[in-house]
């Protein structure tokens, strides 16, 4: 890991480190490294990790669609992610997208397991980043979370 993440709040550092390692593993096609990153992410607080990763996903989606996000854009993101990683489960990717956008209707169904969510989140982030560095998105996601918490 080349980033120390000292500029991030302490609770967010392990999330950023593990998710960054996961994105880098996806980009490299390194299943072993992805497995390690997934284990690290899945061991963290699920709510906090989901908030940070979901906010980063939402910001990336919004960045890619500055004039507004339509259902077709979400379908395209889903399809792109599933095509980019052969083991991706479309239902889990859809769950992540819906959760990130605040439109998840859980209807009593249990969420996917933390390790499954972590693996798919790394794949989704890697796909949405399209080769861009991830570090600025952690800063943006945490600033967005802070802004939302201050305004609530």
C-alpha positions in Angstrom: 0.0 0.0 0.0 1.5 3.3 -1.1 -0.9 5.6 0.6 -0.9 6.2 4.4 -4.4 7.7 4.4 -3.3 9.9 7.4 -5.4 12.7 5.9 -8.6 10.6 6.4 -10.4 10.2 9.7 -9.1 7.2 11.6 -12.3 5.1 11.2 -12.1 5.5 7.4 -8.5 4.6 7.0 -8.9 0.8 7.0 -11.8 1.0 4.7 -9.9 3.1 2.2 -6.8 0.9 2.5 -8.7 -2.4 2.0 -11.0 -1.1 -0.8 -8.0 0.5 -2.6 -6.2 -2.9 -2.4 -9.3 -4.5 -3.7 -9.6 -2.1 -6.7 -5.9 -2.6 -7.5 -6.3 -6.4 -7.3 -9.3 -6.2 -9.7 -7.3 -4.1 -12.1 -4.4 -6.5 -12.0 -6.7 -9.6 -12.2 -5.1 -10.9 -9.0 -7.6 -13.1 -7.4 -5.4 -13.9 -4.4 -4.9 -10.2 -3.6 -8.6 -9.5 -4.1 -9.3 -12.3 -1.6 -7.1 -10.7 1.0 -8.6 -7.3 0.4 -12.1 -8.7 0.6 -11.3 -10.4 3.9 -10.0 -7.1 5.3 -13.1 -5.2 4.2 -15.5 -7.9 5.4 -14.0 -7.8 8.8 -14.8 -4.1 9.2 -18.0 -2.5 10.5 -20.6 -3.3 7.8 -22.6 -0.1 8.3 -19.6 2.2 8.2 -18.0 0.4 5.3 -21.2 0.4 3.4 -21.6 4.1 3.9 -18.2 5.0 2.7 -18.2 2.6 -0.3 -21.8 3.5 -1.2 -21.0 7.2 -1.1 -18.0 6.7 -3.4 -20.1 4.6 -5.8 -22.8 7.3 -5.9 -20.3 10.1 -6.5 -18.6 8.1 -9.3 -22.0 7.5 -10.9 -22.9 11.2 -10.6 -19.5 12.3 -12.0 -20.1 10.1 -15.0 -23.6 11.6 -15.6 -23.4 15.3 -14.7 -26.7 16.0 -16.4 -28.5 13.4 -14.2 -28.6 9.7 -13.8 -31.3 7.8 -15.6 -32.4 4.1 -15.3 -30.5 3.3 -18.5 -27.3 4.7 -17.0 -27.7 2.4 -14.0 -28.3 -0.6 -16.3 -25.2 0.4 -18.3 -23.2 0.5 -15.1 -24.5 -2.8 -14.1 -23.8 -4.4 -17.4 -20.3 -2.9 -17.6 -19.4 -4.2 -14.2 -20.7 -7.7 -14.8 -18.8 -7.9 -18.2 -15.6 -6.7 -16.5 -15.4 -9.5 -14.0 -16.6 -13.0 -15.0 -17.5 -14.0 -11.4 -19.7 -10.9 -10.8 -23.2 -11.7 -9.7 -25.6 -9.2 -11.4 -28.0 -9.3 -8.4 -25.3 -8.3 -6.0 -24.1 -5.5 -8.2 -27.7 -4.3 -8.6 -28.0 -4.4 -4.8 -24.9 -2.3 -4.4 -26.1 0.2 -7.0 -29.5 0.5 -5.5 -28.1 0.9 -2.0 -25.6 3.6 -3.2 -28.4 5.5 -4.9 -30.7 5.2 -1.8 -33.4 3.3 -3.7 -32.8 -0.2 -2.2 -36.1 -1.9 -1.3 -34.9 -4.8 0.9 -38.5 -6.1 1.5 -37.3 -8.2 4.4 -34.7 -10.1 2.4 -31.3 -10.4 4.0 -28.5 -8.5 2.4 -25.7 -10.4 0.7 -22.9 -11.5 3.1 -20.2 -8.9 3.9 -17.5 -10.8 1.9 -19.8 -11.0 -1.2 -20.6 -7.3 -0.9 -16.9 -6.4 -0.4 -15.8 -8.4 -3.5 -18.5 -6.9 -5.7 -17.9 -3.4 -4.3 -14.2 -3.6 -5.3 -15.2 -4.8 -8.8 -17.9 -2.1 -9.2 -15.5 0.7 -8.0 -12.8 -0.5 -10.3 -15.2 -0.5 -13.2 -16.6 3.0 -12.4 -13.1 4.4 -11.9 -12.1 3.3 -15.5 -8.4 3.5 -14.6 -8.6 6.8 -12.6 -7.0 6.9 -9.2 -9.3 6.1 -6.3 -7.7 8.3 -3.6 -9.5 11.5 -4.5 -12.8 9.7 -4.3 -12.2 8.7 -0.7 -11.7 12.3 0.2 -14.8 13.3 -1.8 -16.9 10.6 -0.2 -15.9 11.5 3.3 -16.5 15.2 2.7 -20.0 14.3 1.4 -20.7 12.1 4.4 -19.6 14.9 6.7 -21.7 17.4 4.9 -24.8 15.2 5.1 -24.2 14.5 8.8 -23.8 18.2 9.6 -27.0 19.0 7.7 -29.1 16.3 9.4 
